[in-house]
Amino acid sequence: MGNSANNTVLSFGEVMLRLSPSDKRQLRQDNTLEYYFGGTELNVAASLAVLGEPTRYVSQVSDDFVGEAALASIRSYGIDAQYINKTKHPLGLYFLEVGSGMRPSRISYNRLHGAFSHIAPKAVNWKEALRGCSHLHWTGITPGISEGAYETLKAGLEQAKKQGITVSADPAYRSNLWKYGKEGDKILKELTGLSTIFIGGVNEINELLKTDFEFSKEGFIAASKALIKACPRIEKVFDKVRTGLSASWQKIYAQAWTGKAYLRTQELEISDVVDRIGTGDAYAAGVIYGLRHFDDQKTLEFANAACGIKHTILGDANLASVAEIEEVASGNTGGRIKR
């Protein structure tokens, strides 16, 4: 697309520091930690920037050398960081032990009192921040962090609606959040009602609507239709279906309801997972990129391939190029050396 003045994708959410022992060790086995800056919505922005899309990130980081390092990392992707505020509170972080085989990965978060949790609506001039934007992306993690984060996001979605901006929602419910007295399902339904593209499946729709649709093709279609009836602004539903054989061996395929037709991809098998973190974000970025460049079927195939190849890349962000993702989408998964 190039850096069109009115074609920027804006993503809103937390910036986090990820700390992890090397070589799939447990924390008690190591006294050195690798670190990456990430966060669900930031991973989407970074992936899109790598794919060549103009991106902007809105957030709040710590006013110290950690926050400066986070900003440097964000800018290194080419992401517009001018609407990221600074605050006296420390940056949120999480510890990750990478699993292997039958041993699952484990995560411990320290985010509920971090810099982003203290954001408030007055911190973001959404009319300014959305200038030149054609797309806004959010996830269910953001409104679960704090009331201020929820209110700030809602203000952004209302402004996006006024400006006719496409809004993608990935409203995953995280039970370890939502500690400030609000009911997550009600808020997520409210915010989904302000969105136009839904990234999720039967599980997410059941949580939102308090329904019990089955995990099948028919169940997905029925759930998608029920969601669109409950939230009429939603136009399309994009879902990723995962089968975990072990921490190191995953299978994924994608399906979609376009409002008129059911679409599905072939299944991809990743038998030597390098990093599971950010794979869903890579899928979301693939959906957003695809909707801007392809028809719905190719969008679905591109997103599934983006998710698949991210399993092979260390760190939070998907660093795969458009050509690399399209090669996987075309069925070339042999991994032969390129010379």
Secondary structure, 3 states (H helix, E strand, C coil): CCCCCCCEEEEECCCEEEEECCCCCCHHHCCCCEEEEECHHHHHHHHHHHCCCCEEEEEEEECCHHHHHHHHHHHHCCCECCCEEEECCCCEEEEEECCECCECCEEEEECCCCCHHHCCHHHCCHHHHCCCEEEEEEECHHHHHCHHHHHHHHHHHHHHHHCCCEEEEECCCCCCCCCCCCCHHHHHHHHHCCCCEEECCHHHHHHHHCCCCCCCHHHHHHHHHHHHHHCCCCCEEEEEEEEEEECCEEEEEEEEECCCCEEECCCEEECCCCCCCCHHHHHHHHHHHHHHHCCHHHHHHHHHHHHHHHCCCCCCCCCCCHHHHHHHHCCCCCCCCCC
